[in-house]
């Protein structure tokens, strides 16, 4: 494929990891190509709308939008529209814990029971005596996932009909896995479990003496000026695009997630398992800072990327709140997220020192990993497969 001279120059700068700022005309050309590809993905996957963003090696970033934020009212999606980020929030939970470890407040190898010994239920938690904070963050505890428990699903389904504002206390979420058999011995396997991150949130609050969201804002959102990211701790979230729930919906949530400017379910029930409203412009800046080792003052990438849970050969790696994947563009670090009505994908491409993120306002089967790769290939001037 013959590339325009401007795109070719940008590609060479990206592939060389150049720290030199990209001239505005090159960035403008890249913007047009990126927008065209986002529009094409909207047509292919037929999602209502999406926001997306990229950040270049020199730190320049741009936000984009396509389709509708509200299909019924014909409200267009905006580049700064907010959506629920789902489990991408785990990258922030893990970072707060790493920050506490750098302060000397906790050790990643502290036993969970050390911090939660006051809880009457701690002795009923699977593998309670041997699991560590590090194991919580890389999902190697053997603790089942409360989100998959039929009693949890039934409780959500029945309660949102009576009171959409209802909220579980974090300890009540943990109760769904108490007295269950462990899935494997501590540190000897991998099973993704939101319960691990609820327990991590309880430890963060116990160790810091503050709320998790307060620590998140103080340690990361304010210093990094992530103004499009915040706690999903109530039903009324300004600038939130409505989400569209797919047909497979065990929680009984209405097709459209926003009614009269209010979510139809309280997002606080996700808490430290996700628990954020965000936008790709913030997510690409977060990814670049986090995975280039700049989000904290002291070195931390060995812990973040090196604390891998045991996985089967060929499976992606999982560190401390980070998916480590092999792609045709080299290794990528990031996370995906799901919340009823929303999907999110954030990826940092280490070989190119750039990040791409996308959010779509439906939880239907949209391959956000493929979307991010397609957008990244376009940015690099590679042929879309």
PyMOL commands that set and color helices and strands:
alter all, ss='L'
color gray80, all
select helices_A, chain A and resi 5-15+24-45+86-103+112-115+122-124+133-137+146-148+150-162+170-177+194-208+212-221+267-269+271-273+280-291+301-306+368-380
alter helices_A, ss='H'
color red, helices_A
select strands_A, chain A and resi 49-55+61-70+75-76+83-84+230-231+258-259+262-263+276-278+317-318+323-327+330-339+342-349+354-360
alter strands_A, ss='S'
color yellow, strands_A
deselect
rebuild
show_as cartoon
